[in-house]
Amino acid sequence: MSATIVDGKAVAAGIEAEVAHVIDAGSAAGWQAPRLVVVLCNEDPGSATYVGHKNRAAERVGIRGETLTPPVTSSTAALVELVDRLAADADVDAILVQLPLPEQVDQDRVLAAVPPAKDVDGFHPYNFGRLAEGAPLVVPCTPAGCLELLRRHDVPIAGARAVVVGRSVIVGRPIALLLLNAHATVTICHSRTVDLPAVCREADILVAATGRPGMIDAGFVRPGAAVVDVGTTRVEGRLRGDVERASVEPVAGLLTPVPGGVGPMTIAMLMRNTVTLAVARRPAGAPAVSWV
């Protein structure tokens, strides 16, 4: 047996086509295309590359994308003021603050300034609470992309045993909640989990989100399990996932590769979230969206 290798780029392209179709339908009826504003305040090359991908995706689907680049010397107050201006701008549908922020900035204060109705990343405590209740408007993009990959490959989720390795508020916890809302039985593992490989081997669905390249090998995987690799660590100039692909591929039933798996889905789900927020904010004349 050898795992089915997921083509995240192809699935993401399909989602972008769906988003573009919705925007085209709205534009034809006189509804203004959504506007997404990204705040990029760091000198991280990876962030700049990622924002570039977001901007190109926005252009492809018809979203009005814009990137603001305040100086990296900006204070917390200055960035909060910038976000407040965007929050008050009726023409802005979605706001994304690209992380990380400079060391002198209180990241939590800046993120909290993004109003829930424009929080395209789904990080605001209100939106996270909606997710915990099982009634989210938008979901953090990477976890949403993971679940979409499972669904579009017909991986049974309801009743499945799911194990999530990693408990970050950006990926681990949200994907655990999404799986729980989809009626999986979910275990969240972390650095203090006893006999981690044994717990992981119980999983029908195994999500690796630790940021430790190559940590998950065949000894962690039940034969036939669906393995979702969220890790993206640059090692010697190449992206590596949390899963040791050569070891796991012969054992798993399905595997998302790095690169080319979850990564493209994150951007596609960002586009979808932008439209979701725009439709919720401006329902008059808005097109119907099938994914809400």
C-alpha positions in Angstrom: 0.0 0.0 0.0 1.1 3.5 -0.7 -0.6 6.7 0.3 -2.6 8.9 -2.0 -0.6 12.1 -2.2 -2.9 15.1 -2.1 -2.5 17.8 -4.7 -3.2 20.9 -2.6 -2.5 23.2 -5.6 -5.3 21.6 -7.7 -7.8 21.7 -4.9 -6.9 25.3 -4.1 -7.4 26.3 -7.7 -10.8 24.7 -7.6 -11.8 26.8 -4.6 -10.4 30.0 -6.2 -12.6 29.3 -9.2 -15.6 29.0 -7.0 -14.7 32.3 -5.2 -14.2 34.0 -8.6 -17.6 32.7 -9.8 -19.3 34.2 -6.8 -17.5 37.6 -7.2 -18.3 37.6 -10.9 -22.0 37.0 -10.2 -22.1 39.8 -7.6 -20.3 42.2 -9.9 -22.8 41.4 -12.7 -25.6 42.4 -10.3 -23.9 45.6 -9.3 -22.4 44.4 -6.0 -19.0 45.8 -5.3 -16.1 43.3 -5.2 -14.7 42.6 -1.7 -11.7 44.6 -0.5 -9.0 42.9 1.5 -6.3 44.9 3.3 -3.1 43.3 4.6 -0.9 45.0 7.1 2.7 43.9 6.7 5.0 45.2 9.4 8.1 43.0 9.5 11.2 42.3 7.5 10.8 38.5 7.3 11.4 37.3 3.7 8.9 34.5 4.2 6.2 36.9 5.2 6.8 39.1 2.1 6.7 36.0 -0.1 3.5 34.8 1.5 1.8 38.2 1.2 2.8 38.3 -2.5 1.1 35.0 -3.0 -2.0 36.4 -1.3 -2.0 39.5 -3.5 -1.7 37.4 -6.7 -4.6 35.2 -5.5 -6.7 38.2 -4.8 -6.1 39.5 -8.3 -7.0 36.1 -9.8 -10.3 35.9 -8.1 -11.3 39.5 -8.4 -10.8 40.7 -4.8 -9.6 44.3 -4.4 -6.3 43.5 -2.5 -4.1 46.1 -0.9 -1.0 45.8 1.3 0.1 48.5 3.8 3.7 48.4 5.0 4.1 50.6 8.1 7.8 50.9 9.3 9.1 48.1 11.4 9.9 50.7 14.1 6.1 51.3 14.6 4.8 51.2 18.1 1.8 49.2 19.3 -0.2 52.5 19.5 0.6 53.3 15.9 -0.4 49.9 14.6 -3.6 49.9 16.6 -4.4 53.3 15.2 -3.9 52.0 11.7 -6.1 49.0 12.3 -8.7 51.3 13.9 -8.8 53.4 10.7 -9.3 50.3 8.6 -12.0 49.1 10.9 -13.9 52.4 10.5 -13.5 52.4 6.7 -16.8 51.1 5.3 -15.0 50.2 2.0 -12.8 47.6 3.8 -14.4 44.2 4.1 -11.5 42.2 5.5 -8.3 43.0 7.5 -5.3 40.7 7.9 -2.4 41.6 10.2 0.6 39.5 8.9 2.6 37.9 11.7 5.1 38.1 13.2 5.0 41.7 14.4 8.2 43.5 15.6 9.4 42.7 19.1 8.4 46.1 20.5 4.7 45.5 19.5 2.1 44.0 21.6 0.7 41.5 19.1 -2.4 40.6 21.1 -3.5 44.3 21.3 -3.1 44.8 17.6 -5.0 41.6 16.7 -7.7 42.5 19.2 -8.2 45.8 17.3 -9.4 43.9 14.2 -13.2 43.8 14.6 -14.7 40.4 14.4 -16.8 41.4 11.3 -13.5 42.1 9.4 -11.3 39.4 11.0 -10.4 37.4 7.9 -8.0 35.2 9.8 -10.6 34.2 12.4 -8.2 34.9 15.2 -10.4 37.4 17.2 -11.5 35.9 20.6 -15.1 36.4 19.5 -14.7 34.4 16.3 -12.7 31.8 18.1 -15.6 31.5 20.6 -18.0 31.1 17.7 -15.9 28.3 16.4 -15.9 26.6 19.9 -19.7 26.9 19.9 -19.8 25.2 16.5 -21.3 28.2 14.7 -18.3 30.1 13.2 -18.7 32.8 10.5 -15.1 32.4 9.4 -12.4 29.9 10.5 -8.6 30.3 10.6 -7.4 29.7 7.1 -5.0 26.9 7.6 -7.3 24.7 9.7 -10.1 25.4 7.3 -7.9 24.3 4.4 -7.0 21.1 6.2 -10.6 20.1 6.8 -11.5 21.0 3.2 -8.8 18.7 1.9 -10.1 15.8 3.9 -13.7 16.5 2.7 -12.8 16.8 -0.9 -10.9 13.4 -0.7 -13.9 11.8 0.9 -12.1 11.0 4.1 -14.8 9.9 6.7 -14.7 12.4 9.6 -17.9 11.7 11.6 -17.1 8.9 14.0 -13.4 8.9 13.2 -10.7 9.0 15.8 -8.6 12.1 15.1 -5.3 13.0 16.8 -3.9 16.5 16.5 -0.2 16.9 17.4 0.2 20.6 18.4 -2.0 22.9 20.4 -1.3 26.4 19.0 -4.2 28.8 18.8 -3.4 29.3 15.1 -3.6 25.7 13.9 -3.7 23.0 16.5 -6.7 24.1 18.6 -8.8 25.4 15.7 -8.4 22.2 13.7 -9.3 20.1 16.7 -12.5 22.2 17.1 -13.3 21.8 13.4 -12.9 18.0 13.6 -15.0 17.9 16.8 -17.7 20.0 15.2 -17.6 17.5 12.3 -18.3 14.7 14.9 -14.8 13.2 15.1 -13.5 12.0 18.4 -10.5 14.2 19.0 -7.3 14.0 21.0 -4.9 17.0 21.2 -1.3 16.0 21.9 1.6 18.2 22.9 5.1 18.1 24.4 3.9 16.5 27.6 1.8 13.7 26.0 2.9 10.3 27.4 3.9 7.8 24.7 3.0 10.1 21.8 3.7 7.5 19.0 1.2 5.1 20.6 -1.5 7.8 20.9 -0.9 8.8 17.3 -1.2 5.2 16.1 -4.8 5.2 17.3 -5.8 7.9 14.8 -7.8 7.5 11.6 -6.9 11.1 10.9 -3.5 12.4 12.1 -2.8 16.1 11.9 0.9 17.1 12.5 1.2 20.8 13.5 4.4 21.0 15.6 6.9 22.9 13.5 9.4 20.1 14.1 10.6 18.9 10.7 10.5 15.1 10.2 9.1 14.4 13.7 6.3 12.1 12.5 7.6 8.9 11.0 6.0 5.5 10.3 6.0 4.6 13.9 3.4 7.2 14.6 0.9 6.1 11.9 -1.8 3.6 11.8 -1.9 1.7 8.4 -4.3 3.5 6.1 -4.6 6.6 8.2 -5.1 10.1 6.6 -2.1 12.2 7.6 -2.3 16.0 7.3 1.1 17.7 7.5 0.8 21.4 8.5 4.5 21.9 9.2 6.5 24.4 7.0 10.1 24.7 8.3 12.8 25.9 6.1 15.9 23.6 6.4 18.9 24.3 4.2 16.8 26.4 1.8 14.0 23.9 1.4 10.6 23.6 3.1 10.2 20.6 5.2 7.0 19.3 6.9 6.5 17.7 10.3 6.1 14.3 8.6 9.0 12.2 7.3 7.4 11.5 3.9 9.6 8.6 2.8 8.8 6.7 6.0 5.1 7.5 6.2 4.0 7.3 2.6 4.1 3.5 2.4 2.0 3.2 5.5 -0.6 6.0 5.3 -3.8 5.9 3.2 -3.6 9.6 2.4 -0.9 12.2 2.9 -0.6 15.9 2.3 2.9 16.8 1.0 5.1 19.7 1.9 5.3 21.8 -0.2 2.1 21.6 -2.3 -0.3 20.3 0.3 -1.9 22.5 3.0 0.0 25.7 2.0 -1.9 26.5 -1.2 -5.2 25.8 0.7 -4.4 28.5 3.3 -4.4 31.2 0.6 -7.5 29.8 -1.1 -9.4 29.8 2.2 -8.3 33.4 2.8 -10.0 34.3 -0.4 -13.1 32.5 0.6 -13.2 34.1 4.0 -12.9 37.5 2.4 -16.0 36.9 0.4 -17.8 35.5 3.4 -17.1 38.6 5.4 -18.1 40.9 2.6 -21.4 39.1 2.0 -22.2 39.2 5.8 -21.3 43.0 6.0 -23.0 44.0 2.7 -25.9 41.6 2.2 -27.9 43.9 -0.1 -27.5 42.6 -3.6 -24.8 40.2 -2.5 -24.4 36.9 -4.3 -25.3 33.6 -2.7 -22.4 31.6 -1.2 -22.8 27.9 -1.0 -20.0 27.3 1.5 -21.6 29.2 4.5 
